Amino acid sequence: ALLELRPSKPNDHTEKIINVVGDLAESAVIVDDMIDTGGRLISAAAMLKERGVQKVYACATHAVFSGNMTELENSMVDELVVTDSIPIAPNKRIKQLHVISIAKMFAEAIRRVHNEEALDALFVVPDYGVI
C-alpha cells in the first residue's frame, strides 16, 4: 500500500495521513530517505496499526535524529533500521534501532572510482538485477 501524507500545518514536522492506496497486510515496511524528528514515521506507524497492521518495520538511509527520541521509542514502530551515514549518539539509540554499516560499500565505491571501474555492480541484487 502507499500512504499519502501531508503536513498538519506549515513548518510542522507532524503529518496526517490523507489517503491509503492499496491493501494493507499483516506487516508493513516504511521506507524513507532520512529520519529527522521522526514525526512522519510516528504518524504513519500509528495509522497503520489503527488499520490493523500487526508489525510496522521502518528503514531509512540517514538517521538525523534531531528531536527527542522518547516519542519515537514509544511509537508504534516495532523495528527501525538505519545506516551509519550519520554518527548516532548513544542517547539516540532506542530499543527498536538497528544500525547497518555502509563502510564496506563506500570503500568499494572509492576503490572502483580510483581504478576507473563501473559502480553499477554495487547496485545489483542477486536474483533480482540492477536496482
Steps between C-alpha positions, in 0.01 A plus 500: 500500500606859451437768764438860398618735774455875538635739765242581767599866468785693334847437646360223723684168517183305579295382208160350450407217270289623210454177310595131492536349154487121486448227754674478833655172614584358843844665487605831348837647407543876494790617283635855514821675403555654844347535842537843660252545784313178422162674482406357161610151603309516829181614321525236229566218747205603719266513200614158380441343842157669523411333170595152616867461412664281765869584447649824368861497382676813383827573324685810396840584359579800718418516872510871580306450825483870588198465727423339831527125449244419772208551261657273238591239760142498631349497150337212313823424310608145584842510335703781345799436273734784398852535363791661677532772234455744791653418841228411752556623854454245780199691639327463159527119489150383580397138562353452148814626324729286283795674332659364183850610401553638152881508535564200272274640229672840514843336497406294195360808323821693567709206377293473182522872425875498564543203262260651245257208539122517467292562813189317374615171656435658840134523412436146377293274723546125436195344331350846449732710288592866507311712752 
